[in-house]
């Protein structure tokens, strides 16, 4: 009974176009953000920060970027790992080559580098779609994997080919502890998720969705496919590039090209499919699910095996993860194509009309 919009009247367009139309939703989101910034650091230990929360925040940010391209604009991409790598190596070069470069500015400039690459590799989307476009973006993955491995300029000619960063500072604040890294990543995710949510509700977001639903009809009513598709690639690649910089700088600290291989691209795509295509919240649901499921399986499968008298090895658990991921993707595509976000939306709708029939 508490989740009702009764008496919440909209008297102007500004109120009618709010992101969260129901007051309870706004207060719930504010409470959730406050709990994430204040409550979680008081309850969580160092292991959970490093193993779960920090990877979740960064991958959720990357999934938001990919969802703009795949979910809102309908352009299939398998090059997300490459754009993350471009963001990471771009930010690394700005930090190392320019004295006094601020960390946040370097991460944003790394995102700009990923934006340029995204526009270049998004040009085939003007002529091809579907599987053919996926293959074109897959070429970006292999090309940048090779470039970062073979061209020493990107790694400033380090003998091992790997790079490392340390002594991260923001406005004189040194980011060392897991809690500080968590706050830093959470700030990025909060800001970019809010910007993305407003962007997809704007005119350019409506253009993306029109291209996704039927690009020929969108062109007939005056929407330019060139501008819509390339802008989606640009915005998506920028957010993914920033996430890649956070992954390298904050989570890993040191990395090599294998940290952004094709498995990372598939992982992000799975997050979008399971969480819900065309949903910012769904990107976060998918990231939470993908990050938490392997940890849950590592704990649960040996226990289940002991119950039935079977010893499950580490390799067996890894194979089980792939099989479960594949089964879940097929299940969501058949039963609920809109993913966990749709289930969440259905649950909220039932709460709004409970206890009346529906």
Buried (B, 14 or more C-beta within 10 A) or exposed (E): EEBBEEEEEEEEEEEEEEEEEBEBBEEEBEEEEEEBBEEBBEEBEEEBBBEBBBBBBBBBBBBBBBBBBBBBBBBBBBBBBBBBBBBBBBBBBBBBEEEEBBBBEBBBBBBBBBBBBBBEBBEBBEEEBEEEBBEBBBBBBEBBBEBBBEEEEBBEEEEEBBBBBEEBEEEEEEBEEBBBBBBBBBBBBBEBBBEBBEBBEEEBBBBBBBBBEEBEEBBEEEBEBEEBBBBBBBBBBBBBBBBBBBBBBBBBEEBBBBBBBBEBBBBBBBBBBBBBBBBBBBBBBBBBBBBEBBEEBBEEBBEEBEEEEEEBEEEBBEEBBEEBBEEBBEEBEEEBEBBBBBBBBEEEEEEBEEEEEE
